């Protein structure tokens, strides 16, 4: 990345590696590369859900609503949408507690477990079906 990204740009890295960011090599590397900014997610966090949600916004707000005549038009529309998003970014804020999420999952599991929807064998999604 250091060679490919223009030198005047700052580079922000989101790292999701359990506890590897505590090693001496990872702690000293950024000091030698000041344009790299390391952002470590908390151990056990699910930051990928936030990334997936962002792509959901992109799909809901632009891709599904648009009429794209070709791949180039689609790519131009996506780049325009991302540019507009970045000009006024909206942070993701969790609106449910862990207890609410677990209760919702439990309701879903009760609804689908043993409902006769599985033809071969139930999926391994943890609902005990």
N, C-alpha and C positions, 0 to 999 in steps of 0.2 A: 504494500500500500504506500509506503514511504516514497517509492520510485514512481508510482502511477498517479498519485493524487498531487495536483499542483502545489508547489511549496508554500504558497501564500495561504492555503486553507488549513484550518484546524481539523483534526480528526478525532471523533468521539467514538469510543469502543464500548459496547455494552457486553460485559463478560458474565457468563453464567456457568461457573465451574466449581461447584461445591466449595471446597476450601483451598483450591490451588492458588488463589490470589494472595495467599498468605506466605508463599514461598519467597525466599530472598531474591531470586532472579526476577520474579514478577514485581516485587517492590522496587527494585533498582532500575529496571528497564525504562519506566516513564521518565525518570530523572534525566536520562540520556536522550530522550526524545520528547522535548517540551511541547510539540504541537499535537501530540497524542494525549487524549484525556480519557482516562479509564473510569468507567462507571460499573461498579460491581453490584449485581442484584443480591439481595439478602439470601443466605442459604435457605433453600426450601421454598423460595418464592416462585410464583408462576408468571414471570414476565412475558412468556411466549403468548399467554392469553391476551395480553394487551396488544401485542403485535398482530395477532389474528383478528382482534376487534377492529384495529385500524384498517386492515384489508377488507373487513366487512363494511366499514364506512365507505371505502373506495368503491366496492362493488354496489352497495345500495344507492349511494349518492351520484355515481357517475356512470359506471359500466352498464348497469341494468336500465338506467333511464336514457342512455344515449343511443343514437343511431349512427353506427360507424360503418362507413362504406368499404373500408379496407383496414389492414393491419396498421398501416402508417397513420391513418386517422385515429384509430384507437390509441396508439402509442402517444400521439400528440395530445389527445384529450386526457390521458392518464398523466402525462408530464404537466399539463396545465393545472389539473386538479391538485397534484402534489405541490406545485409551486404556490397555489392559492392557500392550501392547508398550511404550508410552512410559513407563509406571511402572517398568519394569525392562528398558531397552533393551539389546540385545546388539550389540556392534560387529561389523562384518564383518571377517574376517581371511582374507587370501589364504592358501590352504594348499598351493598348487602354485607351483613356480618357473616362470619364463618358459620355460625349457628343457623342463619337463614338459608345459606347455600346447602348445608348438610340436610336440613329439613326438606328443602325442595328436592334434593336428590333422593331422599328416602321416599317421598311421595311418588316420584317417578318410578322408583324400583318396585313399589307396591303395585303400581298401575300396570307395569309390563311383566312382572314376574308371574309365570304360570298362566299367562293370558293366551297361550296357544299360538303365538305369533312366530315361533321358531320352527322351521320345518326340519332342519337337521339337528343342530345342537345350539344351545343358547350362546350368544356372544359372551366374551369374558370382560364385561364392563363392570363387574363388581356388584351386580344387583342380586346375586344368588339365585338366578333363574335356573 
